Amino acid sequence: MEKFNPESTFESTQEYFDLWLKTYQATLGRLVEMPATGPAREKSEKMMKVFSSLVSLNRAWMESNTDLHMVFMEAMRRVREKKAEGMEGELSPERYKDFYKIWIETYSETFHEFLKSGHFTSDMGRFLSHFIEFQKLNREVLEENYLKPMNLPTKTEIDGINKELYSLRKTVKELTRQVHELSKKS
């Protein structure tokens, strides 16, 4: 029986994703880039933007997963270097405690190094940028295609109502204060 190798399994997953992305770009990706025509042109363009944004988000997510996997593999390598010789022979609870302590410290150090790196921050920035863009486009499409036709309020309309309500409350508070002052003078 073949021994399980998480690194080769992950590499296979990465290869599959890369192949999928190339296939997408060669097929559906070209459709997304085609200009829409006809009466539903605007709606089609927005839907294609959402789809394209989702693919970009998935690509950024997969790249983030790849980076985290590489950090995980590096942490495993460091643990193996530090403790490989120490776990031979008879095992006792104290040796397990020692191993656990080394394991926690090594993983913490490795991930801490990665999280402080410029690569991590740029990676997270790219991922969050794609996520926010997808959310924005998705919300616009949902509002336009589902909320407005069903005569339900959109986020923009609710925000406008909240702003107006705040202004009205502020005005009422000021008028109440003025009435109170005038009633004291009389």
C-alpha positions, -999 to +999 in steps of 0.1 A: +000+000+000+013+035-010+021+058+019-001+090+022+019+120+012+001+153+020+026+173-001+020+153-033-018+153-026-017+191-023+005+194-054-021+173-073-048+197-061-028+227-072-021+211-106-058+204-110-067+240-101-041+254-125-054+232-153-090+242-145-080+279-146-062+275-179-092+257-194-116+283-180-095+311-195-094+293-229-132+287-230-156+305-206-131+332-200-133+342-236-171+342-234-169+366-205-148+390-225-172+390-255-193+421-257-230+414-250-256+425-275-294+428-276-320+441-251-305+423-221-269+436-229-265+455-197-278+427-175-256+401-193-225+423-189-231+426-151-237+389-147-204+382-166-186+407-144-199+389-113-188+355-127-154+369-137-150+384-102-159+351-086-132+333-107-107+360-096-118+355-060-113+317-063-079+322-078-068+344-049-083+320-024-064+291-039-031+311-039-037+319-003-043+282+005-011+273-014+009+297+007-006+284+040+001+249+029+037+257+022+040+273+056+024+242+071+049+219+053+078+241+064+066+239+100+064+201+097+099+200+083+112+221+112+095+199+138+109+168+121+144+183+122+142+192+159+126+161+172+132+132+149+160+117+169+144+124+203+113+102+196+132+070+191+132+043+218+106+039+245+079+066+246+067+080+279+041+107+287+070+131+295+084+126+260+050+132+245+047+164+265+082+175+253+073+167+217+040+186+220+058+216+234+083+216+206+055+211+180+035+241+193+065+264+196+078+255+161+044+259+145+038+292+163+072+305+152+068+294+116+034+309+112+044+340+131+072+345+106+049+341+077+021+363+091+047+391+096+060+388+061+052+413+033+041+384+012+013+375+036+000+411+037+000+415+000-016+381-004-044+390+020-048+424+005-053+409-030-077+383-016-098+409+003-098+432-027-113+404-049-137+395-021-150+431-017-153+435-055-173+403-057-196+413-029-202+447-045-210+433-079-231+405-065-251+429-043-258+451-074-270+422-094-292+409-066-307+443-060-314+449-097-326+414-106-345+403-074-352+431-049-363+458-073-387+436-094-402+422-062-406+458-049-384+452-019-361+479-006-324+478-016-294+486+006-291+520-010-327+529-003-324+516+033-292+536+038-310+567+024-340+562+048-316+558+078-298+590+068-331+609+065-343+594+098-311+605+116-315+640+102-352+641+113-343+630+148-316+656+150-341+683+139-368+671+163-343+671+191-332+707+183-368+719+179-378+703+212-349+721+229-360+754+214-396+749+224-385+740+259-364+772+261-392+793+248-417+778+273-393+787+301-391+823+290-429+828+289 
